Amino acid sequence: EVQLAESGGGSVQAGGSLRLSCLVSGYTDSSFCMGWVRQVVGKEREVVAQIESDGRSSVADSVKGRFSISQDNAKKSLFLQMDSLKPEDTAMYYCAARAVPCAYGGTFKYWGQGAQVTVSS
């Protein structure tokens, strides 16, 4: 069973930076898609960024140029670097995974417990 554990959330002023980390345990292979999904209460979830096992990645238009996703396969860790944060980035951020490549689409099957990010103006 794949387990995901986020860390690094917190509060920051607009324009600041935060880095989220996700420790992955359990079996994953080259077909896995890893991603970061955020949700605000009462709104739909938004896939912020996702990355293939070979390092190819994509980010949502809403965070393009400000957020970047990366991974350390050896340490089984996933990261989300968030720069130039805005109040509208305030959300619960989840580390997520699915056992098919990102390019195939679909929903994430495995989820972490979430990390709250709060950006004040």
SEDO-404950 format. One record per residue: x, y, z of N, C-alpha, C in turn; residue in three letters; residue number from 1. Coordinates in Angstrom, 2 decimals. Each point is the difference from the previous one (the first is absolute). Layout:
<koldrens>
((X; Y; Z); (X; Y; Z); (X; Y; Z); ALA; NUM),
...
</koldrens>
This chain:
<koldrens>
((0.84; -1.19; 0.00); (-0.84; 1.19; 0.00); (0.88; 1.25; 0.00); GLU; 1),
((-0.33; 0.92; -0.86); (0.75; 1.25; -0.09); (-0.49; 0.95; 1.08); VAL; 2),
((0.93; 0.59; 0.73); (-0.35; 0.99; 1.02); (0.78; 1.29; -0.28); GLN; 3),
((-0.68; 1.12; 0.19); (0.57; 1.30; -0.28); (-0.11; 0.88; 1.23); LEU; 4),
((1.05; 0.74; 0.31); (-0.01; 0.86; 1.19); (0.61; 1.34; -0.35); ALA; 5),
((-0.84; 1.05; 0.07); (0.46; 1.35; -0.33); (0.60; 0.69; 1.22); GLU; 6),
((0.85; 0.97; -0.28); (0.53; 0.88; 1.03); (0.37; 1.32; -0.67); SER; 7),
((0.12; 1.05; 0.82); (0.48; 1.27; -0.52); (-1.05; 1.07; -0.18); GLY; 8),
((-1.25; -0.28; 0.31); (-1.01; 1.04; -0.11); (0.20; 1.07; 1.06); GLY; 9),
((-0.81; 1.05; -0.06); (0.10; 1.06; 0.98); (-0.61; 1.29; -0.49); GLY; 10),
((0.33; 1.08; 0.69); (-0.54; 1.32; -0.33); (1.12; 0.90; -0.49); SER; 11),
((-0.31; 0.79; -1.01); (1.00; 0.89; -0.58); (-0.72; 1.22; -0.55); VAL; 12),
((0.72; 1.10; -0.09); (-0.58; 1.19; -0.59); (0.09; -0.07; -1.52); GLN; 13),
((-0.88; 0.72; -0.64); (0.00; 0.05; -1.46); (1.38; 0.39; -0.52); ALA; 14),
((0.42; -0.70; -1.04); (1.33; 0.22; -0.56); (1.05; -0.95; 0.55); GLY; 15),
((-0.35; -0.70; 1.06); (0.95; -0.90; 0.63); (0.05; -1.36; -0.68); GLY; 16),
((0.77; -0.90; 0.60); (0.21; -1.33; -0.56); (-0.21; -1.08; 1.06); SER; 17),
((-0.41; -1.15; -0.47); (-0.09; -1.20; 0.83); (0.40; -1.19; -0.86); LEU; 18),
((0.48; -1.03; 0.66); (0.35; -1.24; -0.70); (-0.69; -1.16; 0.70); ARG; 19),
((-0.83; -0.70; -0.73); (-0.66; -1.17; 0.53); (0.79; -1.25; -0.37); LEU; 20),
((0.03; -0.95; 0.92); (0.66; -1.27; -0.24); (-0.99; -1.12; 0.22); SER; 21),
((0.22; -1.09; -0.70); (-0.85; -1.18; 0.15); (0.90; -1.23; 0.01); CYS; 22),
((-0.09; -0.76; 1.08); (0.76; -1.24; 0.11); (-0.88; -1.15; -0.46); LEU; 23),
((0.50; -0.77; -0.94); (-0.76; -1.10; -0.60); (0.50; -1.33; 0.55); VAL; 24),
((-0.90; -0.82; 0.48); (0.38; -1.34; 0.44); (-0.92; -1.01; -0.69); SER; 25),
((0.46; -1.24; -0.06); (-0.76; -1.00; -0.72); (0.51; -0.12; -1.42); GLY; 26),
((-0.55; -0.90; -0.76); (0.52; -0.28; -1.33); (-0.44; 1.03; -1.03); TYR; 27),
((0.92; 0.53; -0.73); (-0.30; 0.82; -1.17); (0.93; -0.43; -1.11); THR; 28),
((-0.44; 0.13; -1.24); (0.87; -0.37; -1.10); (0.00; 1.09; -1.05); ASP; 29),
((0.58; -0.30; -1.13); (0.21; 1.04; -1.01); (-1.29; 0.50; -0.62); SER; 30),
((-1.10; -0.66; 0.25); (-1.26; 0.45; -0.60); (-0.74; 1.00; 0.89); SER; 31),
((0.51; 0.25; 1.18); (-0.73; 0.86; 0.94); (0.05; 1.46; -0.41); PHE; 32),
((-1.13; 0.65; 0.21); (-0.11; 1.45; -0.14); (-0.13; 0.58; 1.40); CYS; 33),
((0.84; 0.99; 0.32); (-0.07; 0.66; 1.29); (-0.46; 1.44; -0.20); MET; 34),
((-0.74; 0.53; 0.97); (-0.48; 1.36; -0.19); (-0.33; 0.70; 1.30); GLY; 35),
((-0.29; 1.28; -0.14); (-0.48; 0.83; 1.10); (-1.36; 0.54; -0.40); TRP; 36),
((-0.95; -0.17; 0.91); (-1.37; 0.43; -0.23); (-0.40; 0.91; 1.15); VAL; 37),
((-0.65; 1.11; -0.29); (-0.43; 0.88; 1.08); (-1.51; 0.12; 0.00); ARG; 38),
((-0.51; 0.29; 1.18); (-1.45; 0.16; 0.13); (-0.33; 1.05; 1.03); GLN; 39),
((-0.92; 0.84; -0.35); (-0.58; 0.98; 0.90); (-1.40; -0.49; 0.32); VAL; 40),
((-0.41; 0.11; 1.24); (-1.33; -0.46; 0.42); (-1.06; 0.67; -0.88); VAL; 41),
((-0.86; -0.83; -0.56); (-1.08; 0.51; -0.82); (0.35; 0.15; -1.46); GLY; 42),
((1.25; -0.29; -0.36); (0.43; 0.11; -1.38); (0.52; -1.35; -0.48); LYS; 43),
((0.08; -0.15; -1.32); (0.52; -1.24; -0.57); (1.50; -0.12; 0.21); GLU; 44),
((0.46; -1.24; 0.05); (1.43; -0.24; 0.09); (0.68; 0.47; -1.27); ARG; 45),
((1.23; 0.46; 0.14); (0.78; 0.45; -1.14); (1.34; -0.74; 0.00); GLU; 46),
((0.31; -0.65; -1.11); (1.31; -0.62; -0.14); (1.00; 1.11; -0.28); VAL; 47),
((0.88; 0.25; 0.94); (0.94; 1.11; -0.11); (1.20; -0.38; -0.87); VAL; 48),
((0.48; -1.20; 0.21); (1.18; -0.45; -0.75); (0.06; -1.51; 0.05); ALA; 49),
((0.60; -0.60; -1.04); (0.20; -1.42; 0.00); (1.27; -0.34; -0.75); GLN; 50),
((0.54; -1.19; 0.31); (1.29; -0.37; -0.56); (0.04; -1.49; -0.28); ILE; 51),
((0.57; -0.33; -1.17); (0.20; -1.40; -0.36); (1.25; -0.53; 0.70); GLU; 52),
((0.16; -1.31; 0.01); (1.16; -0.60; 0.63); (1.30; 0.38; -0.70); SER; 53),
((-0.09; 0.37; -1.29); (1.21; 0.40; -0.73); (0.31; 1.49; 0.14); ASP; 54),
((-0.81; 0.71; 0.80); (0.27; 1.40; 0.27); (-0.79; 1.00; -0.81); GLY; 55),
((-0.69; -0.44; -1.03); (-0.84; 0.93; -0.76); (-1.12; 0.50; 0.90); ARG; 56),
((-0.21; 1.31; -0.01); (-0.97; 0.57; 0.94); (-0.86; 1.05; -0.68); SER; 57),
((-1.06; 0.34; 0.68); (-0.88; 1.08; -0.46); (-0.59; 0.69; 1.22); SER; 58),
((-0.34; 1.27; -0.17); (-0.64; 0.75; 1.07); (-1.24; 0.68; -0.55); VAL; 59),
((-0.93; 0.30; 0.87); (-1.23; 0.68; -0.39); (0.31; 1.43; -0.43); ALA; 60),
((-0.83; 0.52; -0.90); (0.20; 1.37; -0.47); (-0.04; 0.99; 1.16); ASP; 61),
((-0.79; -0.30; 1.02); (-0.17; 0.92; 1.13); (1.28; 0.19; 0.81); SER; 62),
((0.94; -0.93; -0.13); (1.24; 0.08; 0.78); (1.24; 0.00; -0.88); VAL; 63),
((-0.18; 0.02; -1.29); (1.13; -0.06; -0.93); (0.94; 1.17; 0.22); LYS; 64),
((1.28; -0.30; 0.06); (1.00; 1.03; 0.25); (0.25; 0.27; 1.46); GLY; 65),
((-0.85; -0.56; 0.87); (0.16; 0.22; 1.45); (0.26; -1.30; 0.76); ARG; 66),
((-0.62; -1.08; -0.43); (0.14; -1.31; 0.67); (0.81; -0.94; -0.88); PHE; 67),
((0.73; -0.89; 0.63); (0.68; -1.05; -0.74); (-0.03; -1.29; 0.80); SER; 68),
((-0.09; -1.10; -0.70); (-0.06; -1.32; 0.62); (1.29; -0.74; -0.33); ILE; 69),
((0.46; -0.77; 0.97); (1.20; -0.80; -0.22); (-0.09; -1.25; 0.87); SER; 70),
((0.90; -0.94; -0.27); (0.00; -1.23; 0.78); (1.41; -0.51; 0.17); GLN; 71),
((0.18; -0.76; 1.05); (1.26; -0.68; 0.26); (-0.34; -1.47; 0.08); ASP; 72),
((0.21; -0.70; -1.10); (-0.42; -1.41; -0.05); (0.76; -0.86; 1.00); ASN; 73),
((1.26; 0.34; 0.20); (0.81; -0.78; 0.94); (-0.54; 0.11; 1.42); ALA; 74),
((-0.46; 1.20; 0.36); (-0.51; 0.22; 1.36); (-1.51; -0.12; 0.05); LYS; 75),
((-0.59; -0.37; -1.14); (-1.45; -0.15; -0.08); (-0.70; 1.23; 0.58); LYS; 76),
((0.35; 1.14; -0.54); (-0.59; 1.25; 0.47); (-0.48; 0.84; -1.17); SER; 77),
((-1.06; 0.72; 0.25); (-0.58; 0.92; -0.97); (-0.02; 1.38; 0.61); LEU; 78),
((0.23; 1.02; -0.82); (0.08; 1.35; 0.53); (-0.86; 0.95; -0.84); PHE; 79),
((-0.47; 1.06; 0.66); (-0.67; 1.09; -0.70); (0.60; 1.31; 0.51); LEU; 80),
((0.75; 0.66; -0.85); (0.56; 1.30; 0.33); (-0.99; 1.07; -0.42); GLN; 81),
((-0.42; 0.82; 0.97); (-1.00; 1.02; -0.26); (0.61; 1.37; 0.27); MET; 82),
((0.14; 0.79; -1.04); (0.56; 1.34; 0.10); (-1.06; 1.03; -0.38); ASP; 83),
((0.25; 1.25; 0.37); (-0.92; 1.10; -0.32); (-1.43; -0.37; 0.37); SER; 84),
((-0.16; -0.50; 1.20); (-1.31; -0.47; 0.44); (-1.01; 1.13; 0.07); LEU; 85),
((-1.24; -0.34; -0.32); (-1.11; 0.95; 0.02); (-1.05; -0.48; 0.99); LYS; 86),
((-0.83; 0.91; 0.50); (-1.07; -0.43; 0.91); (-0.89; -1.08; -0.61); PRO; 87),
((-0.21; 0.04; -1.30); (-0.85; -1.01; -0.64); (0.66; -1.37; -0.08); GLU; 88),
((1.26; -0.11; 0.41); (0.65; -1.31; 0.09); (-0.33; -0.70; 1.31); ASP; 89),
((-0.68; 0.70; 0.90); (-0.38; -0.59; 1.28); (-0.89; -1.20; -0.24); THR; 90),
((0.39; -1.15; 0.56); (-0.73; -1.24; -0.23); (0.65; -1.12; 0.80); ALA; 91),
((-0.68; -1.14; 0.03); (0.62; -1.23; 0.48); (0.67; -0.64; -1.21); MET; 92),
((1.25; -0.35; 0.14); (0.77; -0.60; -1.09); (0.22; -1.48; 0.31); TYR; 93),
((-0.34; -0.83; -0.97); (0.13; -1.44; 0.15); (1.04; -0.55; -0.97); TYR; 94),
((0.82; -0.89; 0.50); (0.85; -0.81; -0.84); (-0.84; -1.18; -0.48); CYS; 95),
((0.11; -0.34; -1.27); (-0.85; -1.05; -0.55); (0.76; -0.83; -1.02); ALA; 96),
((-0.50; -1.22; -0.24); (0.66; -0.89; -0.95); (-1.02; -0.92; -0.65); ALA; 97),
((0.34; -0.46; -1.19); (-0.79; -1.02; -0.66); (0.94; -0.91; -0.78); ARG; 98),
((-0.44; -1.23; -0.23); (0.88; -1.01; -0.58); (-0.06; -0.05; -1.51); ALA; 99),
((-0.26; 1.13; -0.62); (0.08; 0.12; -1.46); (0.74; 1.30; -0.31); VAL; 100),
((0.65; 0.11; -1.13); (0.70; 1.24; -0.34); (-0.94; 1.19; -0.02); PRO; 101),
((0.55; 1.17; 0.32); (-0.79; 1.24; 0.00); (-0.67; 0.23; -1.35); CYS; 102),
((0.74; -0.32; -1.07); (-0.50; 0.27; -1.35); (-1.29; -0.77; -0.31); ALA; 103),
((-0.26; -1.05; 0.73); (-1.21; -0.81; -0.24); (-1.24; 0.63; 0.63); TYR; 104),
((0.21; 0.96; 0.89); (-1.13; 0.63; 0.66); (-0.57; -0.88; 1.10); GLY; 105),
((-1.14; 0.40; 0.52); (-0.64; -0.78; 1.05); (0.10; 0.69; 1.35); GLY; 106),
((-0.55; -0.64; 0.99); (-0.03; 0.58; 1.34); (1.10; -0.62; 0.85); THR; 107),
((0.45; 0.73; 0.99); (0.99; -0.51; 0.94); (-0.66; -0.99; 0.95); PHE; 108),
((0.76; -1.06; 0.29); (-0.54; -1.06; 0.86); (0.52; 0.12; 1.43); LYS; 109),
((1.24; 0.42; 0.13); (0.63; 0.07; 1.31); (0.16; 1.46; 0.42); TYR; 110),
((-0.28; 0.27; 1.27); (0.00; 1.38; 0.49); (0.71; 0.10; 1.35); TRP; 111),
((0.68; 1.10; 0.21); (0.54; 0.31; 1.31); (-1.07; 0.65; 0.86); GLY; 112),
((0.38; 0.38; 1.20); (-0.96; 0.58; 0.94); (-0.23; 1.48; -0.24); GLN; 113),
((0.86; 0.63; -0.78); (-0.16; 1.41; -0.33); (0.86; 0.91; 0.85); GLY; 114),
((0.39; 1.12; -0.58); (0.78; 1.02; 0.69); (-0.64; 1.35; -0.28); ALA; 115),
((-0.33; 0.73; 1.04); (-0.66; 1.29; -0.18); (1.01; 1.08; -0.36); GLN; 116),
((-0.33; 0.75; -1.04); (0.79; 1.16; -0.40); (-0.90; 1.22; 0.10); VAL; 117),
((0.44; 0.99; 0.75); (-0.78; 1.23; 0.18); (0.86; 1.19; -0.40); THR; 118),
((-0.50; 0.80; -0.95); (0.73; 1.16; -0.47); (-0.80; 1.25; 0.36); VAL; 119),
((0.59; 0.87; 0.77); (-0.68; 1.22; 0.43); (0.46; 1.18; -0.86); SER; 120),
((-0.92; 0.94; -0.17); (0.29; 1.17; -0.84); (0.67; 1.11; 0.80); SER; 121),
</koldrens>
